[in-house]
Amino acid sequence: MTAVLLPAGHDQPVLAPTPRRGDRLRMALSRFGAAPMLLFWLVIVGILVLPIVLFLVVAVSPRLMDQGSQWFTLAGFRQAFTGQLLRGSINSLFVGAVSAVVATAIGFGVAWAVIRTDVPGRRLWAGSMYALLLAPSYLVALGWQRLLEPMGVLDLMGLHPGGFRTLFYGPFGVIVVLTLKGVPFSYLAVSAALRGLGEEFEVAARVHGASRAGSLRIVLSLLAPAMWSALAIVFAESISDFGVADTLANAAHFPIATYTLYNAIDSFPVSFPVAASVGWVLMAMAGLALAAQARALRGRSYRVLGGRSRPPRLARLSAAKKYEISTALVLLMVIALGVPVFGAVSASLINGLGSLVGNHTLTLANYRRVFDSSALRGPLFYSARLALVTATLTVAMAVISARMLAGRGGRLGARVLDLMLLTAVALPGIVFAAGYIFTYNLRFVNNLGLHLYETTPLLVLGYLATALPSTTRVLFGPIGQVQNSLQEAARVHGSGAAHSWMRTVLPVLARPLIAAWVLTFAGTLLELPVSELLYPPNHPPVSIGITHALANYDYGGGTAMEVIAVLFSLTVVALVWGAFRLLAPAGWRRLGKATA
């Protein structure tokens, strides 16, 4: 016992109990309780904040970053608004605006058909939106190219595309691919709002004499937040897309802003101030879309859900209408997925595609070359390992991030993290990659012992930075539904923190966690913009292996790699879900499904 306390009104000291060994250990560990969160914030700053801030600062202060002699200058912006760089920004603005409008209209039509009508195969059409969402834009573009290029699949079939080839290799083709890639985003934005919109507004309009077109205008006005959100999302996705810029647009000599930024970094000498200026332009264009959305919705109320809201009834279509709508949906999916898949698969089976060499017969030799050649096989295995690590790290960090965002009290840390993640969602992947190249090649960063430039860990960090914001948003809803009382009840009954989480929280979140993992794995496996700038020498990921093979006119080998990579991704997804269904306890599957 140790004496020491003299409470008021006592003449004799009160003896305080000496801490036991276990208590001393817990007190010591409590001093390091903040260490995991400190490490978390260091990672967040290192992957989301520092690379982007330092990269963008060099646009106005090259000397601060040891990239020039001027402390403040706008020379980079002057170059960004002249010549090919200006043309690329104007082209991005044009194709982004057109793609956003067309994709939003198509997405609304698909959402209306799936949610408000009894069109056959409603689940199939909804699932096809997710399939299109997962298809990388550069693979869609490459599938079209293999069909339409000179000595391509259509030429060998005797179906010469002629004028359509000239039309597609230009702004029209770029808009088509970006529009198709934007449809799933607009569908998801509109369908979420359409499900919550009751039918009383349409009924009231029809009662007062409005035509079907008039009632549709009322519905569109009530869906304005979702429609503007779809426009902003598709526009931001289109102007930040690098896959189409690197493939179809580059082949058509149609400059896009993301590709001009890439050229500024890939050229010699490297011009980081110019690249950063183009990055500012891309961010400004995305900001314009968000500002237009906010201005259009300002001062208006769109609260349509209330106690008297009734779920809408499905419109009963006539046989002719079902046929028309089904035909339109089939045509959309054929153009979006069927044509690119046919182009890639058929090209992979043709000997000597794209050249005058070879007999152009159907063969499996291209697939054998992929499996026999380490130069073609190696990138797939390398990307598979990176995707496995990235998906696991991303989901682990996304759980922590979503838990912070879903916590009560609106703490400052949660608000700061939310702002970081929202900003990161709007940043193009090519800007992230450029920021990583610039930051982790700086002298003072290397002096700190962070020798990450041209290494695999830096590539994984780039993947993690681009995947974490969206994965956090995917898990935010399910994690926000889990009450703290579940884990607290387990702790009251003697379970430790980790054991209580495994017993009470993990079963509820099992399905959302698996979904987030497979989405991240599939997206990372075929990722292009970050891979293009950050892959280590002599270790190309599969997306780089594909583009390098195609650049060397090995169309058969490159397309065979495409097909194998996509099949491998689908196989992994099927195996993971299959293992979950077979091995997970029945309660996990039931609870997870209810939450997801």
Buried (B, 14 or more C-beta within 10 A) or exposed (E): EEEEEEEEEEEEEEEEEEEEEEEEEEEEEEEEEEEEEEEBBEBBEBBBBBBBEBBBBBBBBBEBBEBBEBEEBBBBBEBBBEEEBBBBBEBBBBBBBBBBBBBBBBBBBBBBBBBBBEBEEBEEBBEBBEEBBBBBBBBBBBBBBBBBBEBBBBBBEEEEBEEEBEBBBBBBBBBBBBBBBBBBBBBBBBBEBBEEBBBBBBEEBBEEEBEEEEBBEBBEEBBBBBBBBBBBBBBBBBBBBBBBBBBBBBBBEBBBBBBBBBBBBEEEEBBBBBBBBBBBBBBEBBEBBBEBBEEEBEEEEBEBEEEEBEEBEEEEBEEEBBEEBBEBBBEBBEBBBBBBBBBBBBBBBBBBBBEEEBEBEEBEBBBEBBEEEEEBBBBBEBBBEBBBBBBEBBBEBBBBBBBBBBBEEEEEEBEBBBEBBEBBBBBBBBBBBBBBBBBBBBEEBEEEEBEBBBBBEBBBBBBBBBBBBBBBBBBBEBBEEBEEEBBEEBBEEEBEEEEBBEBBBBBBBBBBBBBBBBBBBBBBBBBBBBBBBBBBEEBBBBBBBBBBBBEEBBBBBBBBBBBBBBEBBEEBBEEBBEEBEEEBEEEBBEBBEEBB
